[in-house]
Amino acid sequence: MASGLPVLVSERCGCAHDLVRNGHNGYSFDPYNVDQLTEHMTEISSDNCDRAAMGRTSLDIIRNWTPGRFAEGLGNAVATALASPPQKPRWHDQLILQGLQFR
């Protein structure tokens, strides 16, 4: 996206909802649907597709995702965690942690 290119992103990627505007800067797809992926690849590679416009849209979208924005989100997550009362680990969480300690 930072290179100004259209994108094809699996719907299973957490970023798809935030970064892909279907038909505007590329497409998201179901990774288990080969026909859908094929259709999107065919569309992007066709002469009718304005890849340059899609790339510009990708660049416009990714410009909003800066290190500062990441740091702000991380800071908000830390503040939320610190404001929450501590919780006692559930029994299966404790079991997993104990198992990991003995590896």
N, C-alpha and C positions, 0 to 999 in steps of 0.2 A: 504494500500500500504506500509506503514511504517513497517507493520508486515510481509512483504514479501509474500503477498497473491495475487492471481488473482482478478480482479475486474469486476463487472457488473455495468455499470453506464448509467443512462438515458441520451439520447441525449439532453434532455431539460436542463440538468445541465450545467452550464457555464464552468465547468472544464473538461468536456468530451473531448473536442478537444485537450486540453493540456496534459491530463493525461492518456488517453486510446489509446493504439496502438492495434487496433483490431487484434485478433489472436496471439498477442505477450505477452500481460500482462492481457488480458481479452477482454471484448467486451462492446461496447456501443449499446444501443437499443432504438427503438421508444417506449415510455411508453404506447402508445395506440395499439401496435402490440403484443398481447399476444403470438402469434405463434413464433415471433422472439425471445422474451424473453425466451420462453420455449426451443427453439432450442439452445440458448446460455447456458442456465442452464444445458441442457442435455450434451452439448459438454464439459463444464467445469467439470462435474461430471463423465464423461466417463473414462474408463481405458486407452483410447488412448490419453488423454490430459496430457501433461507434466506440471502439476500444479506447480511443484517446479521451473521449468524454467520460467513460467509466473510470479511467485512470485518474482524471482530474477530480472526480467525485471521491475516489479512494483517498487521494492526497488531502482533500478538504476534511474528510472524516478523521484521518489519522493525526492530523495537526492538533486535534483536541486532546490526544492521548500523550501527554507530556510526562517527564519524570516528576514534575511538580504535582501533577494530578494524581499520579501513583502515590507519592509521598503523603498527599492530603488524605487519600483513601485509607492508606495504612495507618496514619495518625488517628483517623476517625474510628477505625477498627480497634486500635489499642485503647482509645478512650472508652469505647463501649465495653470492652472486656474488663477494664479496670473499674468501671462503674457497676458492673454486675456482681452480685454476691457470689462468693466461691461456692461451688457445688461439690458435693461428695461424689467421687467417681462411682459409677455403677459397677456391679460385681463383675460383669464381663469385661469392662474396661480394665479393671484391676488385674483380671486373669491374663489379659493380653499383655499388659505392662510387665507383669511378673515373668511371663514367658519370654519376652524380649530381653529382660535383664540377664537371663541365664544362657543366652546364646553366646 
